[in-house]
Amino acid sequence: MAEKRSEIKGNGEIEELEPYEGRRHRLKARLKEAAVGAALITSPEDINYLTGFRGDARILLGPDFGAIDVILVDPLNLGAAKEATRGLEVVPIKPGGKGPSEVEVIGNLLTAKGISCLWVEGSGFSASMWKAFSRRLGAVVEVLFLEDSPVKVLRAVKEPGEIDLITKAARITDGVMLEAFTLLRRKATEKETFIGIKKRALELGGEGVAFEPIVASGPRSAMPHAWPSSRTPSSGDFVVLDIGAIYDGYCADLTRTAVIGPPSKKQRALYEVVKAAYEAAASSLRPGVRASLVDASARGVIEEAGYGEFFVHGLGHGVGLAVHELPVLRRPDKEGKEEEARGDRDMILEPGMVVTIEPGIYLPDWGGVRLEDTFVVTQDGARALSDIPRELWVL
């Protein structure tokens, strides 16, 4: 559901670009600004974003249209790639199991076009592929390996159609969360609830789950990323449920905390601290604010309540084609070294960014609380995409 964008041509005319072509156009502008001859994109999410193709592939793009615009695919995906992509030359890798390797094909293309500098996004590479690229291409071009793809920065600001798809994923996730509550009321184990969550995401029209659901009860709720066990939640237990559905390739992320039976005073007080931190962050989430400051607004509430050491993760992250993407909402490194290494990670928020807010407190061997919603940053603030009540659920 990507939308067309208008671009001004060199002669001043306005040209309507197809959505994927428009995205590639913006990437090409960044390559030209950096004086890079081409970029090799390997991340599946980035390839989907630039082309709409969801199979295994690589993309090789230069700064000028027509100079080098290639998608490299396995011969088994050749027909699907031709059907899904426009404006790209589709090149098979190892046709028929024989012929030149992926590295050789890329090297030949770069040599033929006289390209001397290549950006390589390395997150989709194995160690052997890194070595092969360095050995084969190092003598031909200057290879700049990037920790993150330049496309990730482009993906941080969503188009209206992307926000619609994330909203649909969030609505499905709401329904899945209600199903999880129903299962827990029926005395389901963590594993049974985990299985029911994945099933319900498909039944409600999703493509599945964006990540393995978290169902953690009792003392295990103090483990932020606990794997489900055969434990049956019992009276007095906290249960942390972290769920996200996928719709048409786009993700949502939602966490609620429930208690089995009436909550104790300590449980309710702990929940209210987390909720206050959530509300402080939601109030500060708006355009022009640096991401780390939103984290600070929530973290300050938890620290003031005396639980700072038990908030052990960042406040949130971007959501889109991947469940974790830019921007990242976390506290800055004291010496600034971490931000320097992460490049654009501590970003200034813009309208169209989609992020989570998920403060939590985790008390070892006792239990934990987390509250999370996916938000879209608007022109003057932010709005949550979930309709599930944010109170402590009593089951």
MOMOQUI-V681220 format. One record per helix or strand of 2 or more residues. SS is the DSSP state (helix for helix, strand for strand). FROM is the first residue (numbers start at 1). TO is the last residue. If there is no record, write none. Layout:
SS;FROM;TO
SS;FROM;TO
This chain:
strand;5;8
strand;14;17
helix;19;33
strand;38;41
helix;44;51
strand;57;62
strand;69;74
helix;75;84
strand;89;93
helix;95;97
helix;102;113
strand;117;121
helix;122;124
helix;127;137
strand;142;146
helix;151;155
helix;160;185
helix;190;203
strand;208;209
strand;214;217
helix;218;222
strand;238;243
strand;245;247
strand;250;251
strand;254;259
helix;265;284
helix;291;304
helix;308;310
strand;316;318
strand;325;329
helix;337;342
strand;353;357
strand;360;363
strand;367;370
strand;372;377
strand;382;384
strand;393;394
